[in-house]
Structures are given as C-alpha cells and as structure tokens.
Amino acid sequence: MSDVKRYLSRNLFMLKGRYSRRGYDWWWHSFTGRNTVTGEEKSFFIEYFVINPNLYPGKVVLAQRADNVMYGVRPSYVMIKAGCWGKDAKQINNFYPASELVNKRSKLDFQIGSCILSEQEISGTVSVDKEEAVRYPECMTDSGSMTWNLKVSKKIPYCVGYGTSWLFRALHCFEMYWHAQGVKTEYSGKVILDGATYEVKPETSFGYADKNWGSDYTNPWVWLSSCDITSLVTGKPLLNSCLEVGGGTPKVFGIPIENKLLVYLKLEDKEYEFNFSKFLKRSSTSFTIFEEENELHWCVTAENSHYLVDISVFCAKDDMLKINYEAPNGKKLHNNLWNGGNGHGEIKVFRKIGSKELEFLDNVAIGHVGCEYGRYGKDTTDNQ
C-alpha cells in the first residue's frame, strides 16, 4: 500500500463525540494558476471548515456578532472560505447550517450547497457583495466571488506519527491535530475569480493539501510549505521534493509544550524528519520569526543526531492577508494571523560529523511557499 493510501483515515471527518459540540475540522487546499488572457500567475486557497456542528445544527450561529459576544454564545456552522494572495489578496466566506452538510464517515465525501470535497476533486463557489461584507463584520469576510472546479492528485503525504493515530484521536490528547495528505499535490482545472478565468495545470500548480482539527488553535501559530524546489548546486528543479513545517505550542491533555515544530524535508530520494514526538530520534527545533514593516521572515533550524537543516523564508506583507477564524469556545484571539502563498527562500542541509563539525550536503531554493505566522499575548517577534 502506498503512503498516500495508508494515511487516508487521518483525512476523514473528525467531529464526533464531544468534538461535535466543541470542536472544529477543516480541509485546506492551495495552488497556483495563470490568467487565461494576461498570463498573470496567481496563488489561490480553498478551505472547507466545520465548527461545533451539533451545537445549533439548524442555523448559522456566528460568535463574533455583537449580541453573541455579549452573551458568550459559541459558533456553529459550515464555512467555505476561498480567496487569493497577491496585491489584491482576499478571503471570501460563505456560511451554511451544519444540518445541510452531506458527509460520509467512511471516506472523504463532503458536500454542502454546490461545494464538493473528495480525495480526487474539489469544486464550488463563494460570493459576497461589498454591502454584505461591510454590514456583517461578524462574517469576517472580504467581498468578491470565486468559483473552482479542480481535479486533485496528492503525491507526497506527511503523517506526524502516533500523535494522529486512532488511539490518540480517541483520547483527544491534543488540542490541535494536523495531517498533510498532500504536501505535494497536483491540481488541474479552472478557477474564476471576480470574473477573470485562471487555468491550473498539474506541473505548475505547486499545490498543497492538509487538514487540522481539534478544540482550539496553537499560539504561536507557525506554518511553512513548498513543493517548488530547485537545487542551487545543480540548478535543476527537484520534482519529487517538498518541505513541511508546522506547530507552535502544542497542548497535550491541556499541558502546553512550548515552542515545538514538526519539520519534514524530502529532497528526491532522501527524507529528513524532525519530530519532537518521536523521542528516540532526539530531534530539536528552534525558530525566530521577524515581523518587519514590509515583510515577514521565518528562520527555522532543525536537527537530530545526524543532520542539521537551516530554513529561511521571506514573504511580502502586501502579498499576504490576515486570515480569520473563531474558536469553538467563541473567542477570536488570533487577530494578527498572517497568511500567504507567495513566500520564497532557501534551505541548507548539513550532516553532523562528530560533536562539532558539519559537512555541507545540499542547498536549495524554495518558491510558492505557503506561510503563516501569528501569536497573541506577547510581542510579535518570536525568538525561540
């Protein structure tokens, strides 16, 4: 069985038991297309999001509405979020009662309204006019419209390990779970954004697909991902390669584990993983994230007994947006959560020799980097 098929159970709908009334589940897709008239490249994202579906299944309840904030009402709905990055970055949110969701438990087969999600296909539409976006700030949305019809082919998955196993899911060990069924995903089809048509081709889609679920969000919130990788040694594109970084402060049975990242790097046939939950591997990570006036800069170092990896990524703020989520408890604490898809940077890989020497192995450039950073309650620069 291929790794892609082996991990499918982790990509299913997870809102059962107590999570059905105090939990969220989402599937994220991001990719790049080109304008069929101008040739302009644009990066897009689409998210299928469910929160507290059994709390108020027959209606949409938005916790950020003024009266709901006053009385501490918790949210309940299905949200379809879609949009783009770049100078006109936007997120367009449409909401549905959870009772309208048609979903199979045994496989990923999700439909609400005209929006469809499966392992091999995503399609749908969102639309919000300018007056609605202004009149209803609780919808946390920009104005615009987007329609998509895409085939999905997930090439390289990343499973974080036993942390998302059946037992750890059943015990609700973690506050926020993460699984990437397609760190490298190829998309094909069309997107129509505000009347402009974009063609998405597999070889230039630089796509990504993952999911998160749980009862709250990590703080800080860190994410990097790319499958647009070129060797700076040979100058050749590395087509069977990808980078995945994610984490912040995971909580296990409510106990925070400060400043932990999961790092997975695949460079053709060689894989490097730095996973704090795999204790015998003796992995460690550190990160510094600088928020400058015009850009964000992620600096990540990951190491174990054998290897050290340095990652540096930049993304211009005017190519990003501040993405909006409310938590199952009704609070919206992440109000400065930067999200982008046009990051760029570099990775250096070293082998450890003895206790003090490093042997250079590789240096690669990464583009079309999905990137995210946010934290609340502290200064916005992380140095951990």
N, C-alpha and C positions, 0 to 999 in steps of 0.2 A: 504494500500500500504506500502511495506517495505521501510525503509530509503534508501536502495541501489537503488531501482527503482525510488524513489521520486526525487533523485538528478541527474538523467541521463541527463537532459537538460543542466546541467553545464559541462558535459563531451563532448559536441559536438564541432565541428569545429567553431571557433570564428572569423576567419579573414574575416569580412565583412566591407563594407563601407571604412572608412579611414584606418582601420587596414589592409586592403588587400594590401595597398601600403606602410604602415609604421607600421608594427606590426609582432609579432611572436606568434606561438601557438605550444605547444609540449605536448606529452603524454609520461610519464616516467614509466618504469616497472623495478623492481629489485627483485632478488630472489636468492636462493641458490640451488645448485645441487651437485651430487657426481660423481667422475670419475668412470666409469663402470669397469675399470681394477684395479686401485690402491685404490679406495675408498676415495681418497682425496676430501675434501669439497672445493667448490669454489663458490664465490658470483659473480653474473652477473648483468649487466644493459642493457636495450634496450630503445632507445628513438626515437620517430617519431616526427620530427621537421620541421616546415614550417616557412619561413620568407619572408615578402613582396612579396607574390605570384603574385600579379598583376602588379608589377613594371617592371619586364622583364620576362614574363611568358614562353617565348620560349627558354630560355637558362639559364645556371647556371652562376650566377654572384657572385664572392667571393670578398668581400670588402677588405680582407687583402692582396690581390695580389698587388705587389708594385706599378704598374701604377694606380690601382684603389684607393689606399691610397693617391697617389699624387693628384688625381683629385676629391677626396671626393665622389667616387661612392658608392652607397648603395647596400647591398646584395639582392639577390632574388634567392630562391631555396627551394627544399625539401631536407632535410638531414636525413639519417638513421644513427644513432650513436649506436654502440653496443660495449661491452667490458666486462672487468672483473676487480676485485680488488684482491689484494694479492701481493706477491713478484714480479709477472710478470704483474702488473696492466697495462691495455692499453685501449685506446679508438680508435675505427676504424670507420671512417666517409666515407660514400658514398653519392654522391650528384646527384640530378635529377632536370631537369627543372620543374617548377610548373605546366606547361601545361600537364604533364604526370600524374598528380595526379587524381585519380578517387575517389570521395568522395561524400557521401550522406549528405545532410543538416539535414535530419530528424532523423538520428541515427548515431552512431559511426560505420562507414563503410568506411575504408580508405585503398586504395591500390595504390602502386607505384612500378613498376618493379615487383619483386617477393615478395615484402614485404606487409604483410596484418596486419591490426589492426582492432579489433572489441571489444565489451564488453566481449566476451567469448573466443577469440582466438587471438594469435599473432604468426606470422611466418615471416621468411625472411632470408636474407643472406647479409653479407657485406664482402668485401675483398679489401685489399690494399697491394701491394708488397713493399719491402724495398726501391727500387729505386724511386717509386712514392712518398712515404712518405717523402723522402729527397728532391726530385726535386720540389715538390709543397708544400712548408710550409704554403701557404695560405689555404690549406685544413685542417690544424690544427689536423692532424691525426697521429696515430701510424700505423705500418704495422701489418698484420695478417689477419685472416679470422674467421668468426663466422657465424654459421647457427643455427636457432632455429625453433621449432615447438611446441607450448605450448597451452594447454587449460588454461583458466583464470576463477577463481571463486572469485569474490570480496565479502568479508564477512562483513566488517565494514567500512562504509564511514565516512568522516568528511566534513561537509559543514560549511564554515566560516560564513554563515548567509546572511543578506541582502546585504553585500558587493559584492556578486556574483549573486544577483537577476537580473531578466530581466531588471529592470529599471536602476540599477547601471551599468550594462553591456552596455545598450543602450546609456547612457550618457558618457561612457568612463571615469568614475570617477577616477579610479585607474590606475596608471602607470603599475602595475604588479598585475595580478589576480592569485588566487591559489584555486584549488579544488582537494580534495583527494577522489576519488571514491572508493578506496580500501586501507585504512590504514592497514588493514589485508586482504591479498589476497593469495589464494592458487593457485599455478601453478603446472601443471603436463605435462610431455613430455620430450623432449631431446634437448640438446644443443651440438653442435660440435664446439670446439674452437681449432684452429690450429691443426686439425686432431684428437684431443682427444674427446671422447664422454662422456657426463655427463648426468645422469638421474636426473630429477627433480620430486620429489614426493610432494603431497599436504601437508602432515603433517610435512615435514622438509624443505619446500621451504621458509618459513619465508618471504613471499612476500609482495610487496608494489606497488601500482599504483596511480599516481596522474597526474595532468596537470597544466601547467602555460600558461598564455597568457598576452599580453599587448603591450606596446610600448617601454619599457626599463626595466632594471633589478634593483633590490634593492641593496643598498650599505649602510651598510654591508649586507651580504647575509648569513643567518643562517638557517639550517635545521637539524632536528633530527627525526628519526622514527624507531620504533621497534614493532614487534608483537611476539618476543621471550622473554617472561616474566615469571619469576619464583618467587614465594613468598619466601622471606628469613625468614619468620615467620614459615611457614609450610613445606617449601621445595618442594612444589608441583608446577608443571607448571600451569600457568593461561591461558587456551586455548581460552578464549573469551575476550582477553585483547589486548590493543595496546597503543602506545604513538605516538603523533604527535606534533612537534614543528616547526614553520616556521615564517620567517619575516625578519626584519632588520630595514629599514626606508621606510615605505610605503609612497607614494605620492598621495594625494587626490586633484584632479584638479590642479596638479603641485606643491602643497604645501607639503613639507616634514613633516612627523610626526616622530620625531627622536626615534629610538631605541624601536620599538614596536614588540612584538612577539605574535603569537597565540599559545596557548598550549591546547592540548586535551589529556586527560588520561582516559582510560577505563580499570578498573580492575574488570573483570567479570560483575556483575550487577550494579556496581557503576561507574558513569561518573563524571569527573571533567573537566570543561572548563574555560579557562581564555582568554577572547576575548575582546580586547580594544574597538572594535566597538559596543559591547553590553553595553552601558553606564550604564544601571540600575544595572548591575551585579557588578559594581565597582571593576573590575579586574585590576591588575597591574603585570608587569613582569620586571625582571632585569636579565642581563646576563653578564658573564665575560668569555671570550674565550682566552686561553693562547696558543700561538704557541711556543712550546719548540723545542729543537734541533731534537728530535726523535719522538715527538708525539704532537697531539692537544688535548686540554682539554676544554670541554664545561661545564660551570656551569650556570644553569638556575634556577631562583626562580620565582614561580608564586603564586599569592594569590588573594583572594577576601574576602568578609565579613565573610565567614565561614571556608575556608580551605587555607592551605599553602602547596605547593609542592616544594621539592628540587630535582633537577636533576643533575647528574654528569656523564659525558660520556668521555671516552678516545678512541683515535684511533691512532695507529702507522702510522707514515708518510710513511714507506716503504710498507704499505698495501693500500695506497691511490694513487690518481693521481690528477693532476691539470686539471680540465675539461675546455674545450674550447667552448666559444660562442662569436659570434659577434652580436652586437645590430642592430636593424632596421635602425639606423642612420649611420651605417657603422663603428662605433668605437668598439674597443675591449679593454675595460678598466679593466675588471676583468682578470688579468693575473696571479693571485695568488689564484685561487678559488679551495681550497682543497675539494676533493670529495671521500667518502669512503663508504664501506658497511660492514665492519668488526668491527665496534665500540662495546664497552661494557661499562657497567656502572651500576648505582644504582639510584633508586627513593625512596624518603621518603615522606610520606603523613601525614599531621597533621590536626586536627580540632582545630579551634580557640575557646577558652573559655574566654569570657570577652575580655578585650583590651590587655592583656599582657601574658596570658597563652596559651600553646599549648598542645593538647592531641595527643599522638602518635597513628596513625591508621594503618599504613602499611609500609613495607619496601620490595622492590622487586629488583631483579637483571634483567638487560636487556642485551640481546646479539643480534648479527647480526644487529647492529644499522646502519641504513643509516645516514650519517652525512656529513655536508657541511659547509664550512666557507670560506669567502673571503671578503676583502674590499680593496678599493684603495683610495689614497689621504690622508691616515693617517697611524699612527703606526699600526702594525698588531695585537696588543693585544687590545681587546675590554674590557672595564670595565664600564658598563653602569648600 
